[in-house]
Amino acid sequence: MADRTDFDSGMESGSSAHSSAGTRLGRVRWTICAMLFAATSINYMDRQVIAILKPTLQQSIGLTEVGYGYIVDAFQIAYALGLLAAGRLIDKLGTRIGYMLVMAVWSLSAMGHALASTALEFGFARLFLGLGESGNFPAAIKTVAEWFPQNERSLATGIFNSGANVGAILTPAIVPWVTLRYGWHAAFLTTGCFSALWILWWFRNYRTPTDHPTLTGTELRHIYKEAAMDMGPSPFVPWRRLLGCRQTWAFSIAKFLTDPIWWFYLFWLPSYFSSKFDLNLSHLGLPLIIVYNVSALGSIGGGWLPAPFRRLGLSSNYARLAAMLFCACLVVPIFTAARLKSEWAAIALISVAAGAHQGWSANLFTTSSDMFPRSAVGTVVGIGGMAGSVGGALFAFVAGHILQLTHSYASLFGMAASAYLLALLILYLLAPGLRKAEFTT
């Protein structure tokens, strides 16, 4: 366990730990980040399988565009409702036990898809998957708030959030191979088998910083360098006070507007490439792997991006807003994607937009720990995530009907192009400068 006396004396010596090299500070916090990365990769592998298998399921069970939209809706609605409960659950149980619990639920649900044979049965499987997977980001963001100082949080968030892209890369690499050899039922079972090992890894290695057996006093000082008061418990904030807070609404509206765009990429890109460029199951992997590799770079790069803005003299909060503006502008050209004739031009354009989304997301997630006390971070992320899932469900409903009627992606890419700038404007108007929420006792 870290030496508290060493911590206290270190706090008195100011920010000397900040100037220490990473090897002298210790690397335990980055090992924790690696576990979050692995969990997020598994999370996205499990949720993306059905998108890869959509053309196969259309042939094998007669799945329609509207039916697929309803299946996506079942996941999104359950994910939205689950986030409200999961965020509060993680705040109450703590990240060690809470994370293992939600991982177990979504793993069993993911494997349960192999038992489905109709759109309705897939809808039920997706519902329970959504309930389980809803706990990942509240738990991960709360863990980052516990383990990283403010100036490292967006980078840590970007790194673990890039696991979403790695999961999305591994899925098109694994699922078509398994499906072509063993059938689509085996594909769902295969991706659902990674969670048990992660649960054991987490249970064995995760503790809070003040209880971790191998964390040095130097690294503990670094983690809590902003304020010694972070060592103690932070005040519990009830629901009604969070819901009455402008910062909660700023975060939630930004999630409502931009999360659906990532869901759109995740659930509709395979069918976009299939219908637009006549790519079959065996040829879908490469475009998706390229898109999600660039997304992974965007996630990490977006998490790093506030640093150069800080060096230009901006405060931490305004540097984060500048990074978000940069990412929002990179997405705008996506509105031309539906008119492109070249498969590689489409891959390039969508890759940049998806990478920009992940850079945006890394910084948006971090605003929750910028604006709220640690005891409320899980709940706020849950509220915002619920808003994002409601937006995703509405977008899925609209997308299914638009594609069924028009067979065109033009209006959907148009929505994607404008969502981020609108979200940033609303975020800034409701929470200027990302100022901290104040809760008097």
C-alpha positions in Angstrom: 0.0 0.0 0.0 1.2 3.5 -0.8 2.8 5.4 2.1 0.4 8.1 3.3 3.2 9.9 5.2 5.2 10.0 2.0 2.1 11.4 0.2 1.5 14.2 2.8 5.2 15.3 2.7 5.1 15.2 -1.1 2.0 17.5 -1.1 3.9 20.0 0.9 6.8 19.9 -1.6 4.5 21.2 -4.4 4.5 19.7 -7.8 8.0 18.0 -7.9 6.4 14.7 -8.8 5.0 16.3 -12.0 8.5 16.8 -13.3 9.7 13.3 -12.5 10.2 10.9 -15.4 7.5 8.2 -16.0 9.9 5.4 -14.8 10.5 7.2 -11.5 6.8 8.0 -11.0 5.8 4.4 -11.5 3.5 2.9 -14.1 0.7 1.3 -12.1 -1.9 3.8 -13.3 -1.1 2.8 -16.9 -1.5 -0.8 -16.1 -5.0 0.1 -14.9 -5.5 2.0 -18.1 -4.5 -1.2 -20.0 -7.2 -3.2 -18.2 -9.8 -0.5 -19.2 -8.6 -0.8 -22.8 -9.0 -4.5 -22.8 -12.5 -4.3 -21.3 -13.6 -1.7 -23.9 -12.2 -3.9 -26.7 -14.3 -6.8 -25.5 -17.3 -4.5 -25.1 -17.2 -3.5 -28.7 -16.4 -6.9 -30.1 -19.6 -8.2 -28.5 -21.8 -5.4 -29.7 -20.5 -5.3 -33.3 -20.9 -8.9 -34.3 -24.5 -8.4 -35.4 -23.5 -5.6 -37.7 -21.0 -7.8 -39.5 -23.5 -10.6 -39.7 -26.4 -8.4 -40.9 -26.1 -9.5 -44.6 -25.9 -13.1 -43.5 -28.9 -12.8 -41.3 -30.9 -11.1 -44.0 -30.4 -14.2 -46.1 -30.7 -16.9 -43.3 -33.7 -15.5 -41.3 -35.1 -12.9 -43.7 -34.1 -9.9 -41.6 -35.3 -6.6 -43.1 -33.9 -3.1 -42.8 -36.8 -2.1 -40.5 -36.4 -5.3 -38.4 -32.6 -4.6 -38.1 -33.5 -1.1 -37.0 -35.8 -2.5 -34.3 -33.0 -4.9 -33.1 -30.6 -1.9 -32.8 -33.3 0.0 -31.0 -33.7 -2.8 -28.4 -30.0 -2.6 -27.6 -30.1 1.2 -27.5 -33.1 1.5 -25.3 -31.8 -1.1 -22.8 -28.4 0.6 -22.9 -30.0 3.9 -22.1 -32.0 2.6 -19.2 -29.1 0.5 -18.0 -26.8 3.5 -17.9 -29.0 5.3 -15.3 -28.8 2.3 -13.0 -25.2 1.3 -13.9 -23.7 4.8 -13.2 -25.3 4.9 -9.8 -24.4 1.2 -9.1 -20.7 1.9 -10.0 -20.7 4.9 -7.6 -22.2 2.8 -4.8 -20.4 -0.5 -5.3 -17.1 0.9 -6.4 -15.3 0.1 -9.6 -13.7 -3.2 -8.6 -16.9 -5.1 -7.9 -19.2 -3.1 -10.1 -17.1 -3.6 -13.2 -16.9 -7.3 -12.8 -20.7 -7.5 -12.4 -21.6 -5.7 -15.6 -18.9 -7.6 -17.5 -20.5 -10.9 -16.5 -24.0 -9.8 -17.5 -23.0 -8.6 -21.0 -20.8 -11.7 -21.6 -23.6 -14.1 -21.0 -26.0 -12.0 -23.1 -23.5 -11.9 -26.0 -23.3 -15.7 -26.1 -27.1 -15.9 -25.8 -27.4 -14.5 -29.4 -26.3 -17.9 -30.7 -29.7 -19.3 -29.5 -31.8 -16.8 -31.5 -33.4 -17.6 -34.8 -35.9 -14.7 -35.3 -35.7 -10.9 -35.2 -37.8 -10.9 -32.0 -35.4 -13.3 -30.3 -32.4 -11.3 -31.4 -34.2 -8.2 -30.0 -34.4 -9.9 -26.6 -30.7 -10.9 -26.7 -29.7 -7.4 -27.6 -31.9 -6.0 -24.8 -29.9 -7.9 -22.2 -26.6 -7.1 -23.9 -27.5 -3.4 -23.7 -28.2 -3.7 -20.0 -24.9 -5.3 -19.3 -22.7 -3.2 -21.6 -24.1 0.0 -20.2 -21.8 -0.3 -17.2 -18.5 -0.1 -19.2 -18.1 3.6 -19.7 -19.4 4.8 -16.3 -17.0 2.3 -14.6 -14.0 3.2 -16.9 -14.4 7.0 -16.6 -14.8 6.7 -12.8 -11.6 4.6 -12.8 -9.7 7.2 -14.8 -11.0 9.9 -12.3 -9.6 7.8 -9.4 -6.3 7.0 -11.0 -5.2 10.0 -13.0 -4.5 13.7 -12.4 -6.6 16.1 -14.4 -3.9 16.8 -17.0 -3.6 13.1 -17.9 -7.2 12.1 -17.9 -8.1 12.9 -21.5 -5.0 10.9 -22.7 -5.9 8.0 -20.5 -9.5 8.2 -21.7 -8.3 8.3 -25.3 -6.2 5.3 -24.8 -8.9 3.1 -23.2 -11.5 4.5 -25.6 -9.3 3.3 -28.5 -10.2 -0.2 -27.3 -13.6 0.5 -29.0 -11.7 0.7 -32.3 -9.5 -2.3 -31.6 -12.7 -4.3 -30.8 -14.2 -3.0 -34.0 -11.0 -4.0 -35.9 -10.8 -7.5 -34.4 -14.5 -8.2 -35.1 -14.4 -8.0 -38.9 -11.1 -10.0 -38.8 -12.5 -12.8 -36.6 -16.2 -13.0 -37.3 -16.2 -13.6 -41.1 -13.6 -16.3 -40.7 -15.5 -18.1 -38.0 -18.9 -17.6 -39.8 -17.6 -19.0 -43.2 -16.2 -22.1 -41.5 -18.5 -22.8 -38.5 -21.7 -20.7 -39.1 -23.0 -17.5 -37.5 -24.0 -19.2 -34.2 -20.3 -19.9 -33.5 -19.4 -16.3 -34.2 -21.5 -15.1 -31.3 -20.1 -17.7 -29.0 -16.5 -16.9 -30.0 -16.6 -13.2 -29.2 -18.4 -13.9 -25.9 -15.6 -16.0 -24.4 -13.0 -13.3 -23.6 -14.7 -11.8 -20.6 -14.0 -14.5 -18.0 -10.3 -14.0 -18.3 -10.7 -10.3 -18.0 -12.8 -10.6 -14.8 -10.1 -12.7 -13.2 -7.4 -10.2 -14.2 -9.4 -7.3 -12.8 -10.3 -9.1 -9.6 -6.7 -10.0 -9.0 -5.1 -6.7 -9.9 -7.5 -3.8 -9.3 -7.6 -1.7 -6.1 -8.1 2.0 -5.6 -4.9 4.1 -5.4 -4.8 4.4 -1.6 -5.2 0.6 -1.3 -3.0 -0.7 -4.1 -0.1 -2.8 -2.8 2.5 -1.9 -5.4 1.7 1.8 -5.9 4.6 4.0 -4.8 4.2 7.1 -2.7 5.6 9.1 -5.6 3.0 7.9 -8.1 0.3 8.5 -5.5 1.4 12.1 -5.1 1.3 12.5 -8.8 -2.2 11.1 -9.1 -3.5 13.4 -6.4 -1.3 16.4 -7.1 -4.2 18.9 -7.7 -5.6 18.6 -4.2 -4.9 16.6 -1.1 -8.6 16.6 -0.3 -9.1 14.1 -3.2 -7.6 11.5 -0.9 -10.7 11.4 1.2 -14.3 10.6 0.3 -16.0 13.2 -1.9 -19.5 14.2 -1.0 -22.5 12.2 -2.3 -24.7 14.2 -4.7 -28.3 13.2 -5.0 -30.1 12.7 -8.3 -32.3 15.8 -8.1 -29.3 18.1 -7.6 -27.4 16.6 -10.5 -30.5 16.9 -12.8 -30.9 20.5 -11.8 -27.3 21.3 -12.8 -26.5 23.0 -16.1 -23.3 21.0 -16.4 -25.2 17.8 -16.4 -27.4 19.0 -19.2 -24.5 20.3 -21.2 -22.7 16.9 -21.0 -25.9 15.0 -21.7 -27.0 17.1 -24.7 -23.6 16.8 -26.3 -23.8 13.0 -25.9 -27.4 13.0 -27.3 -26.3 14.7 -30.4 -23.0 12.9 -31.1 -23.2 9.4 -29.7 -25.7 8.4 -32.4 -23.1 9.1 -35.1 -20.7 6.5 -33.7 -23.6 4.0 -33.4 -24.3 4.8 -37.1 -20.8 4.0 -38.1 -20.8 0.8 -35.9 -24.1 -0.6 -37.1 -24.4 0.7 -40.6 -21.0 0.9 -42.2 -20.8 -2.8 -43.1 -24.1 -2.5 -45.0 -23.1 0.9 -46.5 -19.9 -0.7 -48.0 -21.9 -3.7 -49.1 -24.7 -1.8 -50.8 -22.6 1.1 -52.2 -19.6 -0.9 -53.5 -20.9 -4.5 -53.7 -18.6 -5.8 -51.0 -19.5 -9.3 -49.8 -18.8 -10.8 -46.3 -15.3 -11.9 -47.3 -14.3 -8.4 -48.5 -15.9 -6.3 -45.8 -13.0 -6.8 -43.4 -10.3 -4.6 -44.9 -12.4 -1.3 -45.2 -13.6 -1.7 -41.6 -10.2 -2.5 -40.3 -8.8 0.6 -41.9 -11.6 2.8 -40.6 -11.2 1.5 -37.0 -7.4 1.7 -37.1 -7.7 5.4 -37.9 -10.3 5.7 -35.2 -7.9 4.2 -32.7 -5.3 6.8 -33.7 -7.9 9.5 -33.4 -8.9 8.4 -29.9 -5.3 8.5 -28.6 -4.4 11.6 -30.6 -7.6 13.4 -29.5 -6.7 12.6 -25.9 -3.3 14.1 -26.4 -4.5 17.1 -28.3 -5.3 19.4 -25.4 -1.5 19.4 -24.5 -0.3 21.5 -27.4 -3.2 24.0 -26.8 -2.1 24.2 -23.1 1.4 25.0 -24.3 0.0 27.9 -26.4 -1.2 29.4 -23.1 -4.8 28.1 -22.8 -6.1 26.8 -19.5 -6.8 23.1 -19.2 -10.5 23.5 -19.8 -10.2 25.8 -22.8 -7.5 23.6 -24.2 -10.1 20.7 -24.1 -12.7 22.9 -25.8 -10.2 23.8 -28.5 -9.4 20.2 -29.1 -13.1 19.4 -29.4 -13.6 22.2 -31.9 -10.7 20.8 -34.0 -12.3 17.4 -34.0 -15.8 18.7 -34.8 -14.4 20.5 -37.9 -12.7 17.4 -39.2 -16.1 15.6 -39.3 -17.8 18.2 -41.6 -16.7 16.8 -45.0 -18.5 13.4 -44.2 -21.6 14.9 -45.8 -20.2 14.1 -49.2 -19.7 10.3 -48.5 -23.0 9.2 -50.1 -22.0 10.7 -53.5 -18.5 9.2 -53.7 -17.8 6.8 -56.5 -14.5 5.5 -55.2 -14.4 2.9 -52.5 -11.0 4.2 -51.3 -12.1 7.8 -51.2 -15.1 6.7 -49.0 -12.8 4.7 -46.8 -10.5 7.7 -46.4 -13.3 10.2 -45.7 -15.1 8.0 -43.2 -11.8 7.1 -41.5 -11.0 10.7 -40.8 -14.6 11.3 -39.5 -14.5 8.3 -37.3 -11.1 9.2 -35.9 -12.3 12.7 -35.2 -15.4 11.3 -33.4 -13.2 9.3 -31.1 -10.9 12.3 -30.4 -14.1 14.3 -29.6 -15.4 11.5 -27.4 -12.2 11.2 -25.4 -12.4 14.9 -24.5 -16.2 14.9 -24.0 -16.0 12.0 -21.5 -13.2 13.8 -19.6 -15.4 16.9 -19.1 -17.4 14.9 -16.6 -14.5 14.6 -14.3 -13.5 18.2 -15.0 -16.9 19.5 -13.9 -18.0 17.1 -11.2 -16.7 15.5 -7.9 -15.4 11.9 -8.1 -18.4 10.6 -6.2 -20.7 11.8 -9.0 -18.7 11.0 -12.1 -20.2 7.5 -12.6 -23.7 8.8 -12.3 -23.1 11.8 -14.6 -21.5 9.6 -17.2 -24.6 7.3 -16.9 -27.0 10.1 -17.4 -25.1 11.4 -20.4 -24.7 7.9 -21.8 -28.4 7.4 -21.4 -29.0 10.5 -23.4 -26.6 9.3 -26.1 -28.4 6.0 -26.3 -31.8 7.6 -26.6 -30.4 9.7 -29.4 -28.9 6.5 -30.9 -32.3 4.7 -30.7 -34.0 7.6 -32.4 -31.3 7.7 -35.1 -31.6 3.9 -35.6 -35.4 4.2 -36.1 -35.0 7.1 -38.5 -32.1 5.4 -40.4 -34.0 2.1 -40.8 -37.0 3.8 -42.3 -34.9 6.2 -44.5 -32.9 3.4 -46.0 -36.0 1.2 -46.5 -37.7 4.0 -48.4 -34.8 5.8 -50.2 -31.9 3.3 -50.2 -29.7 6.4 -49.8 -27.3 7.4 -47.0 -27.1 11.1 -48.0 -29.3 12.5 -45.3 -27.7 10.3 -42.6 -24.2 11.5 -43.5 -25.5 15.1 -43.5 -26.7 14.7 -39.9 -23.3 13.3 -39.0 -21.5 16.3 -40.5 -23.4 18.9 -38.4 -23.9 17.2 -35.1 -20.6 18.0 -33.4 -20.5 21.8 -34.0 -24.0 22.1 -32.7 -23.2 20.0 -29.7 -20.1 22.1 -28.9 -22.1 25.3 -29.2 -24.7 24.0 -26.7 -22.0 22.6 -24.4 -20.3 26.0 -24.2 -23.5 28.0 -23.7 -24.6 25.8 -20.8 -21.2 25.4 -19.2 -18.9 28.3 -20.2 -15.3 27.3 -19.8 -16.4 23.9 -18.4 -16.7 25.5 -14.9 -17.0 23.1 -12.0 -20.5 22.3 -10.7 -20.9 23.6 -7.1 -22.8 21.6 -4.5 -23.0 23.2 -1.1 -23.4 20.9 1.9 
